[in-house]
Amino acid sequence: MEKFEAVLGKIDDVVWGPILIVLILGTGILLTVRTKGVQFKKLARALKSIMQKPSGEKGEVSSFGALCTALSATIGTGNIVGVATAIAAGGPGALFWMWLAALLGMATKYAECMLAVNFRQVSADGHILGGPFYTIEKGMGKKWKWLAVLFAVFAMLAGLLGIGTMTQINGITNAVKGVFDPNNANVAITIGGNGISWAVVIAGAFITLFAALVIIGGIKRISKVATFIVPFMAALYLLVGAFVIMFNLSHVTEAFQEIFRDAFGARAIGGGVLGALVVAMQKGIARGIFSNEAGLGSAPIAASAAQVEEPVAQGLVSMTGTFIDTIVICTITGLSIVIAGLVPGGDWGSNFISGGAMLSGGDLSTAAFVTLFANVFGQSAGLELFVRVIIMVCLAFFAFTTILGWDYYAERSIEYLAGGKMSIVMVYRILYIVAIFIGPYLTLSAVWTIADITNALMALPNIVSLIALSGVVAKMTDEYFKKYPHLDMIEPID
């Protein structure tokens, strides 16, 4: 297993190397310029339009339903586990690079979702299929269909092997274990010398069952579940995070200083300033993209199903997903971790060492929240258990909806590859459920590395199409805002 993880690590270093980082950031900069800073100038308007009424007959879900489906996939373990993993590996500065990637990524998300609605395929019976595969095929021309096929294949693999299944179920089961069997005292089975707790086995089985019941119901059931759960889970996590940060406000300024100092390698020791800068950038941008998925091409698949006539209108709604996911929710996690390290007055990571190694993933996030609550209410076993339960519930909801959202993305990709043959889609659903089931039994580092690799492979074809069609994005954006210079796009829901 160690050799396998080492190989995965080398592949990850290559695909998430400087070339892809420059491509992702460069695409965000290009689209920001060509749309005249749409993510900054029109954010308030976009936020107002989230709860808009359907504006057309085409589409299978409302714009809000499409946004919630996309958010169900983006608000996941990346917001709790991913942020912590980035900070553990790249230091507090990784959070700055997550913010930068998100701010530029909002323009990317706007463009890719707008193009998906513009180039979506509508069948005679009203069924809609859209996403980067049709953006590439219709927007760039038939000669580029091979690139569309590559995207669909990578999206299918990302759902099955990475971001959609194993990382999510792994995050849930580890959180459950942290509450019910933190010392791994109740071992059910042993795999590769590692004892697997009964808490992991039972939680994995239940999550697999619940996911299967929803997945079998298709897009409308997924959208309905997401529309109900997403607002609730986001509000709960924000409430908890805002509470602990508010009661530790005296450390917020210092936390931001740590973040910006680390972002440019100013605190580097062993690896030097340049080495620390590269690590912070790599981990921050990779985890930021993993969390908000701007540039991956996933959200456009959900956006294409929205009941909306104007592609730009849906692009604006969709870009709010990146803002909510990273600028709001990931910041809550990241700030909590950095502030928790500052509470005793020591180095930011001094409280998060276990067995000589830095805590990572959900363990680091949980330790941070425990520290902050203890700073307010005092240390106690009951308080620690309460915090662990809260984080477990939030993580479970986040990850569960991500499992559902990514099944939808992967199924639509399979549908494109199979020419609409739903029998093949059904086979994929079974494989997807199997992948959920085995996810808890893989090591965390291997799972996250596989997710990073599949994300990168999926992003490349999508970014090529965004660069090639940036002129189309600019033209449609200009035309839309000339047509609707002041009014909200669509009548809001009563």
Secondary structure by P-SEA (a helix, b strand, c coil): caaaaaaaaaaaaaaacaaaaaaaaaaaaaaaaaacccccccaaaaaaacccccccccccccaaaaaaaaaaaaacccccaaaaaaaaacccaaaaaaaaaaaaaaaaaaaaaaaaaaaccccccccccccaaaaaaccccccaaaaaaaaaaaaaaaaccccccaaaaaaaaaaaaacccccccccccccccccccaaaaaaaaaaaaaaaaaaaacaaaaaaaaaacaaaaaaaaaaaaaaaaaaaccaaaaaaaaaaaaccccccccccaaaaaaaaaaaaaaaaaaacccccccaaaaaaacccccaaaaaaaaaaaaaaccccaaaaaaaaaaaaaacccccccccccccccccccaaaaaaaaaaaaaaaccccaaaaaaaaaaaaaaaaaaaaaaaaaaaaaaaaaaaaaacccaaaaaaaaaaaaaaaaacccccaaaaaaaaaaaaaaaaaaaaaaaaaaaaaaaaaaaaaaaaccccccccccc
